[in-house]
Amino acid sequence: MKLTVTIVGMHCGACVDTVTSAIRGLPGVRQCSVRVGEAQVAFDEKSVAKSDIFTAIRGAGSFDIAGFTVSD
């Protein structure tokens, strides 16, 4: 499954690095690409839930989720 998340509160490369580390630290994440304002995550939905990914993003700093899309 692929998740594209719009993230508010990101401003720089350090934010990108922090969010990337938080997402990659989750079990079941196959691939992760982060840029300022957006993360694309390929993951195994049997190992990790979308809500876990959202929690990791929010927990990485003063970030919030503005929206998301899911595709297979």
Wavefront OBJ file of the C-alpha trace (Angstrom):
o trace
v 0.000 0.000 0.000
v 1.206 3.532 -0.718
v 0.366 6.556 1.391
v 0.958 10.173 0.397
v 0.721 12.545 3.353
v 0.543 16.332 3.259
v 2.411 17.655 6.296
v 2.227 21.157 7.742
v 4.946 22.638 9.918
v 7.941 21.464 7.902
v 10.365 24.221 6.905
v 13.789 22.800 6.112
v 16.064 19.853 5.471
v 16.334 19.100 9.177
v 12.545 18.659 9.280
v 12.796 16.280 6.318
v 15.514 14.256 8.064
v 13.542 14.079 11.325
v 10.319 12.935 9.658
v 12.202 10.457 7.463
v 13.863 8.860 10.497
v 10.567 8.648 12.374
v 8.782 6.927 9.500
v 11.643 4.574 8.615
v 11.788 3.467 12.247
v 8.361 1.847 11.958
v 8.097 -1.880 11.245
v 6.484 -2.636 7.915
v 7.682 0.514 6.133
v 9.136 -0.601 2.809
v 10.053 2.739 1.303
v 9.882 6.354 2.397
v 10.435 9.568 0.467
v 10.049 12.875 2.297
v 10.302 16.461 1.122
v 9.195 19.663 2.783
v 5.420 19.392 3.107
v 4.961 15.821 1.911
v 5.824 12.205 2.639
v 5.298 9.213 0.392
v 5.364 5.906 2.214
v 5.108 2.363 0.862
v 4.181 0.024 3.677
v 2.796 -3.378 4.603
v -0.633 -2.724 6.074
v -0.424 -5.994 8.033
v 2.607 -4.673 9.952
v 1.835 -0.978 10.371
v -1.364 1.095 10.255
v -1.828 4.514 8.660
v -2.517 5.885 12.140
v 0.935 4.660 13.279
v 2.555 6.591 10.429
v 0.550 9.714 11.304
v 1.569 9.365 14.975
v 5.241 9.031 13.993
v 5.050 12.174 11.851
v 3.318 14.199 14.575
v 5.736 12.866 17.189
v 8.782 13.905 15.160
v 8.205 17.602 15.895
v 5.613 20.331 15.569
v 4.096 18.727 12.501
v 0.491 17.952 11.651
v -1.319 16.071 8.926
v -3.225 18.294 6.484
v -4.455 15.424 4.308
v -3.561 12.109 2.750
v -4.278 9.764 -0.134
v -3.955 5.995 -0.255
v -3.301 3.776 -3.266
v -2.509 0.119 -3.784
l 1 2 3 4 5 6 7 8 9 10 11 12 13 14 15 16 17 18 19 20 21 22 23 24 25 26 27 28 29 30 31 32 33 34 35 36 37 38 39 40 41 42 43 44 45 46 47 48 49 50 51 52 53 54 55 56 57 58 59 60 61 62 63 64 65 66 67 68 69 70 71 72
